[in-house]
Amino acid sequence: MILDFVANFILPPVIEALGGEAISRAYRWCTASDSSDHEAQLTSLRDSLEIIQSMIHDAERKQGKESDDPVRLWLQHLQRLAYDVEDVLDECDYEHLRCRVETLGEKKRKRSSFTSDIVDKIKDINMRFDELKERARVLNLESREFHPTAMQLPKTDSVLGDSKAFGRGDDIEGILGILDDLREKQYLVSGVSIVGMGGLGKTTVARSIYKKAKEEKRYDLVAWVCVSEDFNEETILREMHEHFMGGVPPSSINVLVEGLAKELEKKTFLLVLDDVWNKDRSRWNDFSNRLSRILKTTRNSIVMTTRDKKVASVMMEMNLTQNSMQIYKMRKLSDDECWLIIEETILTSSKQISISSNLKNIGVEIAKKCGGLPLAATVIGGTLSRESQTSEWKAIRDKDAWNLNSEDGNGILSILKISFDRLPPPLKKCFSYCSIFPKDFVINKDDLVQLWMAQGYLHQPNGSSMTMEETGDTYFNYLLSNSLFQDVDRTSYGDIIYCKMHDVVHDLALAVSKDETFILKAGCKINENASILHLRVKHDASEPLDIPANILQRLRSLFIEEKVDAVFNAMASNLKSLRSLKLAEAEFPISRDAEIKKLDPALGELKHLRYFDISNRRRYVLPESFCKLYNLQTFRQHNSDLEWPHDKITSLLSLRHICFLSYPRPILRRIGHLTSLRTLTFFLVGMDEGGGIEELGGLTELRGELEIGQLQHVRSKSEATKANLKEKTGIRCLQLEWQN
């Protein structure tokens, strides 16, 4: 398999959890402890962290590529232990916050943040460190003084992010010509299958055709559907409904089909099916039969992209499209076209006016190694834009990865991995984390940064005044300027809202996170020895979930997409290390008569949870224990009808982002206590104590958009002034609402 092949070249990541941040946290708790035994254990932990840190770089240099290499195994054991260190220091933070909440309003009194359970865990960790140190001695690992180097990151927003169809003008016009010729023959539906290997630019060409057809009004309606490996005719029809008619599609497939048929009674459409893999004739014919029920006019078109010519052949044999589909095989770009892409990427990313002749000569040689693949040229161009030395360009040119066969799919991944290998260590984690999203997923940039923050990936240099969010924005821009993200959408003032990841780049992300990220579907099994940390569940819980308890206990991310209440409640009591929880089922509209779903009270026991997103079209009740999530940084809700203990929100002292995009909205009382808030999408002014406009006064870190409602409850100018809006310079958009 392609991913297995590439994964063989990937070495374990740097053990970031054992860096300076973990050491400083251990030292902080050491000095705060009120027990000599606690202090001794924490001092031992701090010393062990420093000793092990000094050995890591020698171990990474000496490890072999074989899975049973003893140094490699030592690093793997160290990585597991690093996560346990992070967990126990997190628990110290949690206990400290719990004490603060429980003593709010009381006279100050010192309370220990160390439970006996935490102390026992630290003792166990120290014993395991002693074993690792002894094993390191046997392996002759040397201690080396560690001097972390400052990471040079872009200071401004990258202007990259739009996929351009370099050298594809003839392809675009050629395919449009074929579509026009086929439409003249008055088929109900006809079209073109664009075939070619990954990274060749099929999606970019299809997007240009889609955009041109829309702008020139060649069709009455247009729809874009990313199909990927999960071919489902109902999903395709639902997305067609969203594009053609807007709103939430009906849950009944018959009602959905009838609605589409009525909408298309006198209209033509273009449907783009991107990244299709299905070779099952019966599933194509099921789609064909459904499609035939909604077609009322001729001259409709389908454009499909696929890496597999057999997929195109099977699609051509579909009942509805026999003799009305053509295959268009994408050509590779010339070496000169690849160099133009590299040059354009470098100049745009680095804001240079020109490239020196020495570097250009090397760059032209690199372009010849891109195998005619525009994606390879774009990503390598992003990497070269960061390098100004001739020696660095030569090092990239002389990489062994260029010699791999580009025809079998391994070549493009190996070329992209050249760019990945040159990323700073924290950005490797941030990039690989994106593998948890589905292919062609529209990624919300702020959401992604908050997920990185929840995982502890956003390391701030010593002495830096940057916030975690600012660090995350900088990381994002770095990856974008390396062309690892694309297709960005921006606000009217230029801020990036959304982006996507090319499907081949997603393959790379999945490869480099192979052991840590897993997508669980019906019928899948998880080995109890797996190293899974991030799990996305596409499982309707109609059968019992077969996930070993030890896997659940180590999970750091959990995304659930179907039957979220049943799936979460079945796992909740075992989720001991969870940092991010996303419940995102979104198939059906909310009904006031719908059954109210309750989440297990064990939700409040997730001490490490920093990110919680409940964005789906269901009615939910959160348990009272929700307000014990003292480490929670991000709380997102979209589309849900949610009941939750909002009157106790002030206990969530770590909250930085409250993102509510649905109704009904509660009055958040005493929210002024949450002084770390940076995102507050709404604030309803109340008449009771703790609900007044003055609660906004101390929230000086607010950013982005803010809606203030029920302003009729503000009784005077002096009262309004207490909101201190003039000091909230980070607010981009302010919406003010009064009600009669």
N, C-alpha and C positions, 0 to 999 in steps of 0.2 A: 504493500500500500504506500501511497505517496507520503502520507503523514508520518508513517513509521520510518520511512527512509530519511526524511528530514530530521526527525526527532533524534536520530542517532548522532547527529552533529551537535546537539544542544547539551551544554553542561549545566549543572545545577546553578541557580542564581546566587548572587552574593547574599550572605546571611545578614540582611539589613537590620533584622530585629536585634542583632547583637552589636549594633553600632553605638555611637555616642549617646543617642537618645535613651536607649535602654539603660546604659550605665548611669546617666544623669538621673533617671527616674529612681533607680535603685538607691543612689546616693541620697536623693531627696527623702525617701521613706526611711532610710537609715538614720538620718539626723532628726527625723520627726518621731521616731519610735520612743515609747515610754517604758520599754522593757529591755533589760540588758541582754536577755536571750534573743529577743527579736532583733536587736541591734547587731548582735554577733552573727545571726543567720543572714541578715541583709548585707553586712560587711563582707561576709564570705561570698555571697552572690555577686556583689559588685566586683570583688577581686577576681572571681572566676570569669566574669564577663570580659574584664580587661585582658586576662591571660589568653583566653580563647580567641578574642579579637585579634591578638597579635599573631596567632597561628593560621588564621583563615587564609591569608593571601599565599602563604607557602603551600597550604593544602590544595588550594585551587590550581596552583602552578604544577603540583606533582600528581594530581589525580589522573587516572587513565579513563578511557572511553568505555571500557567494559563495565557492565552493570554490577559485576562482583568485585571490581577493583577495591582494595581495602581502604584507600584514601577517599575514594568516592563514597563508599559506605559510611565512613566516618563523618563526611560532610552531610550525608542524608540524616544520620542520627542527630547531628548538631542542629540541622534545620528543624526537625521535630521538636527538639528541646527548646529552640529559639521561640517557637510558637507558644510553648508552655510558659516560658519566661514572660512573654508578652501578656498571656492570660492572667498570670498571678499579679503582675504589676497593675493590670486593668482592674482586678478585684480590689487591690489597695485603693485605687482611685474611686471605685464604686462605693466602698465603705466610707471613705472620706466624705463623698457627696451625700450619702445616706445620713451620716451624722449631722451634716449641715442642714439638711431638710428637716430632720427630727428636732433640731434645736432652734429652728427659726422662731424669732420672737422671745426666746429665753435668754437669760443672762449667759454670757460666755462661760463655758466650762469644758475642760479638756476631756475628750473621749477617745479611746483607742480605736484606731481604724483596722486593727489586726484581730481577726477572729482566729480561733484555734485551727480552723480548717486552712486558712491562708498560711499560717506558720508551718503546718505540716507539709503543705505543698512546697514551700520554700526549702524546707529540709530535704525533701525528696529530690528537688531540682539540684541542690548542692551535691547530693550523693551522686547523681547522674553526671554532673560536671566533673567530679573527681574521677569517675570511670573514663570519661572522654579525655581528660588530661593524661591519665595513665596510658590510654590507647595511643594518644598523640606521641608520647615518649617512645613507645614501641615502634611507631611508624617514622620516627626521627623527624617529626615536624618541628621546624624552627620558629622561635618567637622573633618577630620583627616589629620594630617600632612602627605604629600605624599613624600615618599623617593623611587624613582624608583630604582629597583635592576638591577645590571649589568647582561646581558644575557650571559651565558656561551655557546659559540659556538665553533665548531671545527675549529682549525687553519689551518688544512691541508685538501687536497682533500680526500674525502672518496674513499676507494678502493672497496666499494660495487657497486652494480648496475647490476650485471649479474644474471639472473634467472637460478638457478641450479635445476636439476631434482632429488632432494634427494629422495631416496627410490622408484624411478620410473623406474629403469633399466628393471625390468621384464615387466612393461607395454609397454615400448618402443619396446623391442624385440618382445613382443607378437603381437603388432599391425603391426610391420613390417612383421612378419610371416603371419598374415592374409592377408595383401596386396599381398605378394608373392603368396600365395595359390590362391587368386582370379585372379591374373594376368595369372596364368597357365591355367585358364579356357577360356582365349581368349575373354573376354567381351570387347566391345568397351571402356567402362569405368566402373570401379568398385571402391569400397572403404569402408571406415570405418567412422562411426559417433561416436565421443568420447563424452559421456554424463556424466554429473555430476554437482553438485551445484557449485556456484561461490566460488573461492578461493581454489578449489581442485587440481589445477595444470593442467587442460586440455590444456591450451595454451602452457605451458612449455613443456609438453609431445609432443604436435603437432610440436613445434619449434624444438625439438630434432630430431623428425622424418624427418622434412624438411631439417635440417642441415645434417643429416646422409645420406639422399637420394642424396643430392647435392654433398657432399664430395665423396661418393662412386660411383657416376655417375650411380645410379640405373635407372634414367630416363634421357632422352635427355634434357628436360627442366623442370624447377620447378617454381611455382608462389605461392606467399602468398597474400591473400586478407582478410583484416578485414572487415566483413560485418556489424556487429552490428545490430541495429534495422532497419536500412534503407537498405532493400534488393532491389537491382536494378541490373537486369541482364546486362544492358548496362555498368554500372560501373564496374561490375566484368570482363566483356570482355575487357574493356579498360585497366584494371590493368593487365590482362593476356598479353595483347599486350605489355605493358611497360616492363614486366618481360621477355617475350620471345624475343621481337624484339628491345626493347629500343626506345628512341625517343618519340615524342608526337603522341598519337593515332589520326587517322583521325576523323573528326567530323561526317562523314556519317557512320551510323551503318552498312550499307551494304558493304561499302568499308572496314570497320574494320573487318567484318566477313570473307570477301574474303581474306584479308591479312593474317588472322590467319589460315585459311584453307590451304593456300599456304605454310605457314611456317611449319605447322604440317603434311605436306603430307607424310613424312617418319620418323616422330619423335614421341616419346612417352612423356607424361608429367605427373607430379604430381601437383595437384591443392589443396592447403589448404584453406578452407573457415573457418575463425575463428570467434567465437562469433556470431552464427547465431540464429535469433529469428523468422524468417518467417514461419508461419503455413498455408499460403495461397497456396492451391494446384495449382491454375491457374498461380501464379507467378513462382512457381517451374517448371511447364510445359513450360512456356514461355522460361525460362532459358534452359530447356532440349532441346527444339526445336532449339534454337540458337546454343547450344553446338553440337547437332547432325550434324549441317551444317559444322562444322570445323573439326570433327573427321575423320581422314583418315586411322588410324591404330588402332589395338587393344592394350590391355595391358596398358591403361591409368588409373590413379588413382585419387580419390578425398578423402581427409581427412577433415572432418568437426568437429568443436567443438560446443557444445550447452549445455545450462543448462536444456533444456526442451526435455524430451524423445519424446513428440508428434512431435516436429520439426523433429527429426530423423526419426520418422515413416512416416511422410508426404514426406520427402525427398526420402525415400526408394520406395515410390509409384510413383515417377517421371517416365515418359515414358521411359527414357533412362537407368534408374538404377533398374528397377524391377528385383528382385532376385540377384542383384550383389552388394548390400550394406549390411553391417553388423553393428550392434550396439555394442559398447564397453563401458561398464559401469565402470567408474573410482571408485576405492576403496578409502576409507579413509586411511590415514597413521596411523601407530601404535603410541602409546604414546612415545615409545623410539625413533622413527624416528622424531617425533615433537621436542623432546629434542635435538637431534643431529642438527636440523636446528637452534634452538634457540642458542645452544652453538656455532655453527659455525659463526652465525651472530654476536654474541657478541665478539668473539675472533677476527674476521676480522675487525669489526668496531672500536673496542677499542684498537686493537693491543696488547691485553693482551696475555700472554703465557698460562695461565690457569685461572680457576674460583674457588674461595674458596669453601670448602666443605659446609659451611653454606649456601652460595648463591646457590650452585648447588642443594641442597635439596629442596630449595624453587622453583628453576627453574624447577625441575622435576615435582613438583605439578602444576606449571603453564602450563607445556607442556600437562598435562592430561586434562586441561581445553580448549585446542585449538580445540577440537572436530575433530582431525585428519586432520585439514586443514593446508596445508603448508603455505598458505599466512598469516594466523593468526600467525603461529609460526614465520615466517620471520619478520613481522611487530613488534610483541611483542619483539622479539629478539633485533631489532633495538632500541626499547624504553629502554629495560633493559641495553643495552650497555652504556647508559648515566648515569645509577644509580650505585653507588658503596656501598650504605648503605643497610643493611639488612632490615631496617624499610621500605625503599622505595620498595623493592622487595615484601615485605609482603603486602604493601598497594595495589600494582598492583594485587597480587594474590587474595586479598579479595574483589575486585571490584564486585558489584552486576551484572554488565554486563555479567559476565561469566555464570550466571544462565539462560540466555535466550536460547530458543530452537534454536539450530544451523541448524536444518533441513529446516526451512522455509525461510532462507535468512536473517532474522533479526539478528540472532546470529553473523554471521561473521561481519556485519556492526557494531554491538555493541562492538565486540572485537576490531575492528580497531579503534573505537572511543576512546578506552582507550588510545591509542597512540596519537590521535589527541588532547585529553583533556590535555595532558602533554606537548604540544608544547608551547613555549613562545608566547604571544599574537601576535606580528607582523608576526610570521611564520604561525599562523592560517589563517591570511588574505592571505598570499602568497599561502598557500595550497589550500584554498577554491577558489581562483581566477582561478585555473587550470580547474575548472568545465566548463569554457567557451569554452574549446577545445573539439572537438569530441572525442568519445571513440577510443582508439588505435592510437591516433594522435601522429605523430613523432614530439616531442617538441624540437625546437632549444633552447639550454640552454641560449645563449646570448640574444636571442629574448625574452625569458621569463623574464630574469633579467631586460631588458629594459622596458618591460610591467609593472613589479612590480615597477620600478623606476618612471614610468609615473603616477602610482596611488598613489605615496607618501608612499609606504609601507616600504621603506628601511631606517629605522631610525638609525642614527649614534650616538653612545654614546657620551656624552660630553667629549671633550678632545681627541676624537679618530682622528687619521690621516687617517683612511680608507676612500676611495672614496665610492660613492654610489654603483658602480659596484663591488667593492671588498666586500662590505657588502652583496650585492645580491648573489655573488658567495658563501659566507659563509652560507647564508640562504639556498641556493640550496643544498650545501653539507650536511647541517643538515637534511634536508628532505630526501635526498638520503640515509644517514646513518640510518635513521629510516625506510628505505625500502618503502617509499611512492612514490619514483621514481624507475624505473628499466630499464633494457635493454639499458644501455648506450653505445654509440659509441664514440670512442676517436680518436684524431689525433695521428700521429706517435710519438709525444712528450708527450702524455698522457693526454692532455687537453680534457675535455668532450665537445662534439659537440651537441649530441642529446640524448634524453631519451624518455621513454614512461611511462605511468601510467597504472597500472593494472585496468581492467574494474571494478572490485569491489571497488578498491580504488577510482576510478572516481565516482562511485555511492556515496561513502562517501563524496567526495568533493562537489558533487551536493546537497547532503542532508544538509551539514553545510552551504551552500551558497543559500539555497532554495529560500529565499525571494529576493535575490539580483541578481541572474543569471537566464536568461531565454533564451530558444532557440525558435525563432519564425519561424514556418513553415506555409505553405499555409493552410488556414482555421482556424488558431489559433486566439484567441481573448485575448487581454490584458485588465485587469480591471484597471480603472483609479486610484484605491486606492492601486495598487500594489506597492511594494518597490523595483522595478527593478533598478539596477545600471549598470549591464553589460548585453548587448544584442547581441546574435548572430543570424543573419537573414539568413534563407534558404528559400527565397521567390523570385519568378521571377518577381514580380511586375505586373503580368498579371491582377491582381485585385488590387484595391486600398489598401494600407497598413492601417490597422485599429489599429493605435497606438495613444493613447491619447497624446495631446500636453504636458501635465504636466509630463508624463513619459519621453518623449524625452528630456525635459528641465533638467531632473535630471540625465540622462545617463552619466556614466563616461567611459564606453567602448562600442564600436560599431564595430562588425565584420560582414561584408557583404560578402556572398558567391555566389550570383547569381544576374545578371543584376545590377552590382554595381553602375553604373552611375545613372540609373533610381531610384534605391532605395535610394541612398545617396541624390540625388538632391531633392527627395520628403521630406526628413527629415531635410536638412541642416539648414534651418532658425531657427529651434527649438532646435538645439543642443547647449544649453547654457553652459553646464558644462563638455563637453566631454574632456577626457584626452588621450584616445587611439582610433585610427581609423585604421582598417585593411580592405582593399578592396582586396579580394583574390579569385576572380573567375578565374578558371584555366582549363577550359574544352577544349578550341580550340587553335590551333596554330595561331601565329600572321601572318596576311597577309598584305602586303603593300597596298592592295586594300581595306582593311577592313575600315568600317566607323570609323571616329575619334570621340571618346567620349569626351565630355567636362564636367568637374565637376563645380558645381555651385560656383560662386564667394563668396558665404557665407562661403566657406571653410576658407577663410582668416579672418573670424569673430570668429573663434573658439579660443578664447583667452587662454583657459586652455590647449589646445592641446599640448601634449608632445611627442606623438608617432604617426607616420604616416607611414603606410606600404601599398604600392600599388603594389602588386605582383600577376599579372595575365596576361594572354595572350591576351591583347587587346591594342589598340592604344588610348592614352589619352592626353588631353591638360589640364594642371593645370592653374587656373586663376592667373593673376598678383597679386591678393591679397594673394596668398600663402606665399609670403615673408613678410607678416605681422604676421606670427605665431612666435612671439618673444619668447614664452616659449618652442618651439619645441626642444626636446632633441635628438630624433631618427628619421631618414628619411631612409626608406628601399624601394628598388625597385628591383623586380626580375621578369623577363620574359616580362615586359611591354615595349612597344614602347612609350616613354614618352617625351612630350614637356612641359618644365616648365621654369620659369624665372630665370635660373641659374646664370645670370649675376648680380642678386641682392642677392645672397646667403649670402653675408656678413651682411645682416640685421638680419639673424637668429642667434643672439648672443649666444643663449643657446645650440646650436647644439653640441652634444657629439659623435654622431654616424651617419656616412653617409655610408650606405651599398648598393652599386649598383652592381648587379650581372648580368646585361644584357646590350645590346648595342642598339643604339649608346650611347656613353658616351661623355658628354660635357667637355669643358675646364672650370674648376672652377676658376675664376679669384679672386684675392685678398683673397684667402682662408686662408692666414696667419693671418687674423683678428680673425678667429675662434679658439682662443687659448685653448678652452676647449675640442677640438676634441680628442677622444680616438680611434675612428674607422674611417678609410678612406680607402676604399677598392681599390681605384684607384686615380691616379693623372696624367693627361695628361699635359706635358710641352708645353706651348704656346710661341708664339713669341712676342705677344703684352704685353703692360704694365699690370702688375698684374697677368700674367700667367706664369712667370718664375719659375725655380726650387727653387729659394730663398724663395718662398712662404711657402715651407715646413720647413724652418729653425726654426721658433718659435713653431712648433707643437711638443713639446717635450713629450706630454702625449700619443702619438700614440701607439696602441697595436695591436697584432694579425697579420693580413696579409696586405701587401701594394704592389700594382702594380704601377710602374712608367713607363708611356709610352711616346712615341715621344721624346726620349732622344737625337735624332739627333739635336734637337733645343738648346741643351746645348753647348755653344761655347768654353768653356775653363775649365781647372781644377779648377781655382779660383771660377768660377761660380758654378761648381758642388759642391764645398766644402760648399757653402752657404746653401745647403739642410740640413746640420748638421745631417747626418744619423747616425754618430757614437754615438750621444747622445740619439738616440731613442732605448733604450735598451729593450723596451717592444715589439718590432717587432719580431714576430716568423718566418715569411716567407716574403722574399722580392723578387719581380719579376721585372726585368729591361728589357725594350723593346726598340729597335731602329727600325725605318722603313727606307727603302731605299728612 
